[in-house]
Amino acid sequence: MKIKIVVHEAEEGGYWAEVPAIPGCATQGETMDELMRNLREAVEGCLSIEVAPPAPGGNEQMLELTT
């Protein structure tokens, strides 16, 4: 599987990256090698969790996560 990532240089040093196709999927690393390892873990984690839709009614701000 190929996934587009966007890599940024962090102001405090190191790098951070995001995966535009997976909202909220981002990670960081001190080196590019560390960033790539962390990205693999982040993508695997983001793709392995199902988020159930909230029940209708009520104002609760809770999501049920299942693995």
Backbone as XML, in Angstrom:
<?xml version="1.0"?>
<chain id="A" units="angstrom">
  <residue number="1" name="MET">
    <atom name="N" x="0.836" y="-1.165" z="0.000"/>
    <atom name="CA" x="0.000" y="0.000" z="0.000"/>
    <atom name="C" x="0.887" y="1.237" z="0.000"/>
  </residue>
  <residue number="2" name="LYS">
    <atom name="N" x="0.535" y="2.202" z="-0.817"/>
    <atom name="CA" x="1.256" y="3.470" z="-0.850"/>
    <atom name="C" x="0.339" y="4.553" z="-0.302"/>
  </residue>
  <residue number="3" name="ILE">
    <atom name="N" x="0.876" y="5.363" z="0.607"/>
    <atom name="CA" x="0.114" y="6.447" z="1.215"/>
    <atom name="C" x="0.946" y="7.715" z="1.139"/>
  </residue>
  <residue number="4" name="LYS">
    <atom name="N" x="0.338" y="8.794" z="0.682"/>
    <atom name="CA" x="1.032" y="10.078" z="0.602"/>
    <atom name="C" x="1.208" y="10.649" z="2.008"/>
  </residue>
  <residue number="5" name="ILE">
    <atom name="N" x="2.421" y="11.127" z="2.284"/>
    <atom name="CA" x="2.694" y="11.795" z="3.554"/>
    <atom name="C" x="3.255" y="13.184" z="3.259"/>
  </residue>
  <residue number="6" name="VAL">
    <atom name="N" x="3.108" y="14.072" z="4.221"/>
    <atom name="CA" x="3.672" y="15.410" z="4.117"/>
    <atom name="C" x="4.619" y="15.582" z="5.297"/>
  </residue>
  <residue number="7" name="VAL">
    <atom name="N" x="5.888" y="15.822" z="4.997"/>
    <atom name="CA" x="6.921" y="15.949" z="6.030"/>
    <atom name="C" x="7.256" y="17.422" z="6.222"/>
  </residue>
  <residue number="8" name="HIS">
    <atom name="N" x="7.376" y="17.814" z="7.494"/>
    <atom name="CA" x="7.719" y="19.187" z="7.856"/>
    <atom name="C" x="8.936" y="19.170" z="8.773"/>
  </residue>
  <residue number="9" name="GLU">
    <atom name="N" x="9.760" y="20.192" z="8.680"/>
    <atom name="CA" x="10.830" y="20.359" z="9.659"/>
    <atom name="C" x="10.232" y="21.049" z="10.872"/>
  </residue>
  <residue number="10" name="ALA">
    <atom name="N" x="10.475" y="20.489" z="12.052"/>
    <atom name="CA" x="9.953" y="21.071" z="13.286"/>
    <atom name="C" x="10.813" y="22.259" z="13.693"/>
  </residue>
  <residue number="11" name="GLU">
    <atom name="N" x="10.184" y="23.296" z="14.213"/>
    <atom name="CA" x="10.919" y="24.496" z="14.628"/>
    <atom name="C" x="11.950" y="24.188" z="15.705"/>
  </residue>
  <residue number="12" name="GLU">
    <atom name="N" x="11.621" y="23.248" z="16.588"/>
    <atom name="CA" x="12.524" y="22.909" z="17.685"/>
    <atom name="C" x="13.544" y="21.844" z="17.300"/>
  </residue>
  <residue number="13" name="GLY">
    <atom name="N" x="13.577" y="21.470" z="16.036"/>
    <atom name="CA" x="14.495" y="20.442" z="15.553"/>
    <atom name="C" x="13.746" y="19.156" z="15.272"/>
  </residue>
  <residue number="14" name="GLY">
    <atom name="N" x="14.295" y="18.350" z="14.414"/>
    <atom name="CA" x="13.637" y="17.109" z="14.041"/>
    <atom name="C" x="12.584" y="17.345" z="12.975"/>
  </residue>
  <residue number="15" name="TYR">
    <atom name="N" x="11.685" y="16.400" z="12.865"/>
    <atom name="CA" x="10.674" y="16.426" z="11.815"/>
    <atom name="C" x="9.324" y="16.003" z="12.378"/>
  </residue>
  <residue number="16" name="TRP">
    <atom name="N" x="8.278" y="16.393" z="11.681"/>
    <atom name="CA" x="6.956" y="15.852" z="11.955"/>
    <atom name="C" x="6.271" y="15.634" z="10.619"/>
  </residue>
  <residue number="17" name="ALA">
    <atom name="N" x="5.350" y="14.691" z="10.592"/>
    <atom name="CA" x="4.679" y="14.358" z="9.335"/>
    <atom name="C" x="3.214" y="14.071" z="9.586"/>
  </residue>
  <residue number="18" name="GLU">
    <atom name="N" x="2.433" y="14.271" z="8.534"/>
    <atom name="CA" x="1.005" y="14.000" z="8.595"/>
    <atom name="C" x="0.600" y="13.192" z="7.375"/>
  </residue>
  <residue number="19" name="VAL">
    <atom name="N" x="-0.514" y="12.490" z="7.507"/>
    <atom name="CA" x="-1.053" y="11.682" z="6.422"/>
    <atom name="C" x="-2.386" y="12.311" z="6.018"/>
  </residue>
  <residue number="20" name="PRO">
    <atom name="N" x="-2.414" y="13.088" z="4.929"/>
    <atom name="CA" x="-3.640" y="13.799" z="4.555"/>
    <atom name="C" x="-4.861" y="12.897" z="4.361"/>
  </residue>
  <residue number="21" name="ALA">
    <atom name="N" x="-4.665" y="11.678" z="3.914"/>
    <atom name="CA" x="-5.784" y="10.767" z="3.667"/>
    <atom name="C" x="-6.390" y="10.204" z="4.947"/>
  </residue>
  <residue number="22" name="ILE">
    <atom name="N" x="-5.681" y="10.366" z="6.085"/>
    <atom name="CA" x="-6.169" y="9.843" z="7.361"/>
    <atom name="C" x="-6.183" y="11.001" z="8.354"/>
  </residue>
  <residue number="23" name="PRO">
    <atom name="N" x="-7.296" y="11.696" z="8.485"/>
    <atom name="CA" x="-7.356" y="12.852" z="9.385"/>
    <atom name="C" x="-6.893" y="12.506" z="10.800"/>
  </residue>
  <residue number="24" name="GLY">
    <atom name="N" x="-6.023" y="13.341" z="11.335"/>
    <atom name="CA" x="-5.514" y="13.141" z="12.686"/>
    <atom name="C" x="-4.323" y="12.214" z="12.777"/>
  </residue>
  <residue number="25" name="CYS">
    <atom name="N" x="-3.902" y="11.641" z="11.676"/>
    <atom name="CA" x="-2.767" y="10.721" z="11.692"/>
    <atom name="C" x="-1.486" y="11.513" z="11.450"/>
  </residue>
  <residue number="26" name="ALA">
    <atom name="N" x="-0.706" y="11.680" z="12.510"/>
    <atom name="CA" x="0.542" y="12.445" z="12.443"/>
    <atom name="C" x="1.502" y="11.895" z="13.479"/>
  </residue>
  <residue number="27" name="THR">
    <atom name="N" x="2.780" y="12.167" z="13.283"/>
    <atom name="CA" x="3.792" y="11.738" z="14.240"/>
    <atom name="C" x="5.022" y="12.607" z="14.068"/>
  </residue>
  <residue number="28" name="GLN">
    <atom name="N" x="6.034" y="12.342" z="14.878"/>
    <atom name="CA" x="7.269" y="13.123" z="14.822"/>
    <atom name="C" x="8.472" y="12.222" z="15.038"/>
  </residue>
  <residue number="29" name="GLY">
    <atom name="N" x="9.661" y="12.759" z="14.751"/>
    <atom name="CA" x="10.899" y="12.031" z="14.968"/>
    <atom name="C" x="12.076" y="12.977" z="14.949"/>
  </residue>
  <residue number="30" name="GLU">
    <atom name="N" x="13.113" y="12.623" z="15.686"/>
    <atom name="CA" x="14.319" y="13.450" z="15.735"/>
    <atom name="C" x="15.106" y="13.375" z="14.435"/>
  </residue>
  <residue number="31" name="THR">
    <atom name="N" x="15.075" y="12.201" z="13.788"/>
    <atom name="CA" x="15.766" y="12.008" z="12.508"/>
    <atom name="C" x="14.745" y="11.525" z="11.477"/>
  </residue>
  <residue number="32" name="MET">
    <atom name="N" x="15.107" y="11.568" z="10.216"/>
    <atom name="CA" x="14.206" y="11.091" z="9.170"/>
    <atom name="C" x="13.948" y="9.593" z="9.332"/>
  </residue>
  <residue number="33" name="ASP">
    <atom name="N" x="14.973" y="8.826" z="9.723"/>
    <atom name="CA" x="14.781" y="7.390" z="9.942"/>
    <atom name="C" x="13.775" y="7.137" z="11.057"/>
  </residue>
  <residue number="34" name="GLU">
    <atom name="N" x="13.916" y="7.859" z="12.169"/>
    <atom name="CA" x="12.982" y="7.701" z="13.283"/>
    <atom name="C" x="11.570" y="8.111" z="12.857"/>
  </residue>
  <residue number="35" name="LEU">
    <atom name="N" x="11.468" y="9.189" z="12.098"/>
    <atom name="CA" x="10.167" y="9.644" z="11.614"/>
    <atom name="C" x="9.495" y="8.563" z="10.773"/>
  </residue>
  <residue number="36" name="MET">
    <atom name="N" x="10.230" y="7.936" z="9.873"/>
    <atom name="CA" x="9.655" y="6.903" z="9.009"/>
    <atom name="C" x="9.184" y="5.693" z="9.823"/>
  </residue>
  <residue number="37" name="ARG">
    <atom name="N" x="9.965" y="5.297" z="10.834"/>
    <atom name="CA" x="9.538" y="4.193" z="11.707"/>
    <atom name="C" x="8.254" y="4.574" z="12.444"/>
  </residue>
  <residue number="38" name="ASN">
    <atom name="N" x="8.226" y="5.797" z="12.981"/>
    <atom name="CA" x="7.052" y="6.256" z="13.717"/>
    <atom name="C" x="5.833" y="6.384" z="12.806"/>
  </residue>
  <residue number="39" name="LEU">
    <atom name="N" x="6.059" y="6.792" z="11.560"/>
    <atom name="CA" x="4.948" y="6.906" z="10.609"/>
    <atom name="C" x="4.309" y="5.552" z="10.336"/>
  </residue>
  <residue number="40" name="ARG">
    <atom name="N" x="5.135" y="4.546" z="10.172"/>
    <atom name="CA" x="4.595" y="3.199" z="9.933"/>
    <atom name="C" x="3.690" y="2.793" z="11.094"/>
  </residue>
  <residue number="41" name="GLU">
    <atom name="N" x="4.160" y="3.009" z="12.329"/>
    <atom name="CA" x="3.354" y="2.681" z="13.506"/>
    <atom name="C" x="2.081" y="3.516" z="13.556"/>
  </residue>
  <residue number="42" name="ALA">
    <atom name="N" x="2.202" y="4.807" z="13.261"/>
    <atom name="CA" x="1.037" y="5.700" z="13.318"/>
    <atom name="C" x="-0.026" y="5.283" z="12.306"/>
  </residue>
  <residue number="43" name="VAL">
    <atom name="N" x="0.390" y="4.989" z="11.081"/>
    <atom name="CA" x="-0.566" y="4.590" z="10.048"/>
    <atom name="C" x="-1.221" y="3.268" z="10.426"/>
  </residue>
  <residue number="44" name="GLU">
    <atom name="N" x="-0.430" y="2.301" z="10.884"/>
    <atom name="CA" x="-0.998" y="1.018" z="11.292"/>
    <atom name="C" x="-2.012" y="1.220" z="12.413"/>
  </residue>
  <residue number="45" name="GLY">
    <atom name="N" x="-1.667" y="2.075" z="13.374"/>
    <atom name="CA" x="-2.583" y="2.342" z="14.480"/>
    <atom name="C" x="-3.851" y="3.037" z="14.023"/>
  </residue>
  <residue number="46" name="CYS">
    <atom name="N" x="-3.707" y="4.022" z="13.166"/>
    <atom name="CA" x="-4.879" y="4.763" z="12.679"/>
    <atom name="C" x="-5.801" y="3.876" z="11.857"/>
  </residue>
  <residue number="47" name="LEU">
    <atom name="N" x="-5.250" y="2.958" z="11.110"/>
    <atom name="CA" x="-6.072" y="2.098" z="10.261"/>
    <atom name="C" x="-6.654" y="0.904" z="11.001"/>
  </residue>
  <residue number="48" name="SER">
    <atom name="N" x="-6.183" y="0.605" z="12.202"/>
    <atom name="CA" x="-6.652" y="-0.577" z="12.922"/>
    <atom name="C" x="-7.746" y="-0.265" z="13.929"/>
  </residue>
  <residue number="49" name="ILE">
    <atom name="N" x="-8.187" y="0.974" z="14.024"/>
    <atom name="CA" x="-9.200" y="1.355" z="15.003"/>
    <atom name="C" x="-10.476" y="1.755" z="14.284"/>
  </residue>
  <residue number="50" name="GLU">
    <atom name="N" x="-11.598" y="1.193" z="14.743"/>
    <atom name="CA" x="-12.900" y="1.587" z="14.225"/>
    <atom name="C" x="-13.509" y="2.586" z="15.193"/>
  </residue>
  <residue number="51" name="VAL">
    <atom name="N" x="-14.098" y="3.628" z="14.674"/>
    <atom name="CA" x="-14.767" y="4.618" z="15.508"/>
    <atom name="C" x="-16.261" y="4.498" z="15.249"/>
  </residue>
  <residue number="52" name="ALA">
    <atom name="N" x="-17.002" y="4.097" z="16.294"/>
    <atom name="CA" x="-18.449" y="3.964" z="16.157"/>
    <atom name="C" x="-19.096" y="5.340" z="16.187"/>
  </residue>
  <residue number="53" name="PRO">
    <atom name="N" x="-20.113" y="5.562" z="15.372"/>
    <atom name="CA" x="-20.783" y="6.868" z="15.401"/>
    <atom name="C" x="-21.491" y="7.068" z="16.732"/>
  </residue>
  <residue number="54" name="PRO">
    <atom name="N" x="-21.588" y="8.311" z="17.213"/>
    <atom name="CA" x="-22.266" y="8.561" z="18.482"/>
    <atom name="C" x="-23.759" y="8.275" z="18.361"/>
  </residue>
  <residue number="55" name="ALA">
    <atom name="N" x="-24.359" y="7.898" z="19.486"/>
    <atom name="CA" x="-25.798" y="7.652" z="19.510"/>
    <atom name="C" x="-26.543" y="8.957" z="19.281"/>
  </residue>
  <residue number="56" name="PRO">
    <atom name="N" x="-27.677" y="8.913" z="18.591"/>
    <atom name="CA" x="-28.422" y="10.153" z="18.355"/>
    <atom name="C" x="-28.951" y="10.744" z="19.654"/>
  </residue>
  <residue number="57" name="GLY">
    <atom name="N" x="-29.023" y="12.065" z="19.696"/>
    <atom name="CA" x="-29.521" y="12.758" z="20.886"/>
    <atom name="C" x="-28.435" y="12.912" z="21.924"/>
  </residue>
  <residue number="58" name="GLY">
    <atom name="N" x="-28.624" y="13.826" z="22.837"/>
    <atom name="CA" x="-27.636" y="14.048" z="23.889"/>
    <atom name="C" x="-26.477" y="14.874" z="23.380"/>
  </residue>
  <residue number="59" name="ASN">
    <atom name="N" x="-25.709" y="15.395" z="24.297"/>
    <atom name="CA" x="-24.564" y="16.240" z="23.950"/>
    <atom name="C" x="-23.247" y="15.615" z="24.369"/>
  </residue>
  <residue number="60" name="GLU">
    <atom name="N" x="-23.224" y="14.299" z="24.583"/>
    <atom name="CA" x="-21.993" y="13.649" z="25.005"/>
    <atom name="C" x="-20.919" y="13.805" z="23.941"/>
  </residue>
  <residue number="61" name="GLN">
    <atom name="N" x="-19.701" y="13.952" z="24.376"/>
    <atom name="CA" x="-18.561" y="14.100" z="23.471"/>
    <atom name="C" x="-17.658" y="12.877" z="23.592"/>
  </residue>
  <residue number="62" name="MET">
    <atom name="N" x="-18.221" y="11.677" z="23.508"/>
    <atom name="CA" x="-17.453" y="10.462" z="23.679"/>
    <atom name="C" x="-17.573" y="9.603" z="22.430"/>
  </residue>
  <residue number="63" name="LEU">
    <atom name="N" x="-16.467" y="8.996" z="22.026"/>
    <atom name="CA" x="-16.459" y="8.053" z="20.917"/>
    <atom name="C" x="-16.113" y="6.685" z="21.463"/>
  </residue>
  <residue number="64" name="GLU">
    <atom name="N" x="-16.719" y="5.649" z="20.935"/>
    <atom name="CA" x="-16.385" y="4.294" z="21.327"/>
    <atom name="C" x="-15.358" y="3.759" z="20.352"/>
  </residue>
  <residue number="65" name="LEU">
    <atom name="N" x="-14.190" y="3.378" z="20.859"/>
    <atom name="CA" x="-13.119" y="2.857" z="20.018"/>
    <atom name="C" x="-13.028" y="1.360" z="20.211"/>
  </residue>
  <residue number="66" name="THR">
    <atom name="N" x="-12.976" y="0.608" z="19.113"/>
    <atom name="CA" x="-12.799" y="-0.832" z="19.189"/>
    <atom name="C" x="-11.584" y="-1.215" z="18.373"/>
  </residue>
  <residue number="67" name="THR">
    <atom name="N" x="-10.851" y="-2.197" z="18.852"/>
    <atom name="CA" x="-9.666" y="-2.637" z="18.122"/>
    <atom name="C" x="-9.856" y="-4.038" z="17.625"/>
  </residue>
</chain>
